[in-house]
Amino acid sequence: REIMACGKPVIASDLGAMSEIVRHEQTGRLFPVGQAEILSNEISTLYASRARCLDLGENARAVFEKEYAADVNYQRLLDIYGQADLDART
């Protein structure tokens, strides 16, 4: 998420949490885990297309602001505590 906050596209394996955070062809690129050649190709592809790289980076920043920024997470935490308080009272 930190790289998304910087407005950069993410290249990540399609395994684990990053596969849920990165939106292939919207905020970055996903590649099959263990496939170094495909990873290399993904890096080369983005490096060769500055415009595409910038587009993905802008999208990544927008998703970060909407879903992961501090104020968004703060509100989510308050909502969780509020719900826990309501649950404890019933």
C-alpha positions as CSV (number, residue, x, y, z in Angstrom):
1,R,0.0,0.0,0.0
2,E,2.9,2.4,0.6
3,I,3.9,2.4,-3.0
4,M,0.3,3.1,-4.0
5,A,0.3,6.1,-1.6
6,C,3.2,7.4,-3.6
7,G,1.2,7.1,-6.8
8,K,3.2,4.3,-8.3
9,P,1.9,1.1,-9.9
10,V,2.5,-2.2,-8.0
11,I,3.9,-5.3,-9.5
12,A,3.1,-8.2,-7.2
13,S,2.6,-12.0,-7.2
14,D,-0.9,-13.3,-7.5
15,L,-0.6,-15.0,-4.1
16,G,-1.6,-13.7,-0.7
17,A,-2.8,-10.3,0.4
18,M,-1.2,-8.3,-2.5
19,S,-3.4,-10.2,-4.9
20,E,-6.4,-8.8,-3.1
21,I,-5.0,-5.2,-2.9
22,V,-3.6,-4.9,-6.4
23,R,-6.1,-4.6,-9.2
24,H,-4.5,-6.1,-12.3
25,E,-4.3,-3.6,-15.1
26,Q,-6.0,-0.9,-13.0
27,T,-3.5,-0.2,-10.1
28,G,-0.6,-2.4,-11.2
29,R,0.2,-5.9,-12.5
30,L,0.0,-9.3,-11.0
31,F,2.2,-12.2,-12.1
32,P,2.1,-15.9,-11.2
33,V,4.2,-16.7,-8.1
34,G,7.5,-18.2,-8.8
35,Q,7.6,-17.0,-12.4
36,A,10.7,-14.8,-12.5
37,E,10.6,-14.5,-16.3
38,I,7.0,-13.2,-16.2
39,L,8.0,-10.8,-13.4
40,S,10.8,-9.5,-15.6
41,N,8.5,-9.1,-18.5
42,E,6.0,-7.1,-16.4
43,I,8.8,-4.8,-15.2
44,S,10.0,-4.3,-18.8
45,T,6.5,-3.6,-20.1
46,L,5.8,-0.9,-17.5
47,Y,9.3,0.6,-18.0
48,A,8.7,0.8,-21.7
49,S,5.4,2.6,-21.4
50,R,5.7,5.7,-19.3
51,A,2.1,6.8,-20.1
52,R,0.7,3.4,-18.9
53,C,2.9,3.5,-15.8
54,L,1.6,7.0,-15.0
55,D,-2.0,5.9,-15.5
56,L,-1.6,2.9,-13.2
57,G,0.1,5.0,-10.6
58,E,-2.7,7.6,-10.7
59,N,-5.3,4.8,-10.3
60,A,-3.2,3.3,-7.4
61,R,-3.1,6.7,-5.6
62,A,-6.9,7.1,-6.0
63,V,-7.6,3.7,-4.6
64,F,-5.2,4.3,-1.7
65,E,-7.0,7.6,-0.9
66,K,-10.4,5.9,-1.0
67,E,-9.6,2.7,0.8
68,Y,-6.4,3.0,2.8
69,A,-5.7,6.6,3.9
70,A,-5.4,7.3,7.6
71,D,-8.7,9.2,7.9
72,V,-10.5,6.3,6.2
73,N,-9.0,3.8,8.5
74,Y,-9.6,6.0,11.5
75,Q,-13.3,6.2,10.7
76,R,-13.4,2.4,10.2
77,L,-11.8,1.9,13.6
78,L,-14.4,4.2,15.2
79,D,-17.2,2.3,13.5
80,I,-15.8,-1.0,14.8
81,Y,-15.5,0.4,18.4
82,G,-19.0,1.8,18.1
83,Q,-20.4,-1.5,17.0
84,A,-18.5,-3.3,19.8
85,D,-20.0,-0.9,22.3
86,L,-23.5,-1.5,21.0
87,D,-22.9,-5.3,21.1
88,A,-21.7,-5.1,24.7
89,R,-24.8,-3.2,25.8
90,T,-27.2,-5.8,24.4
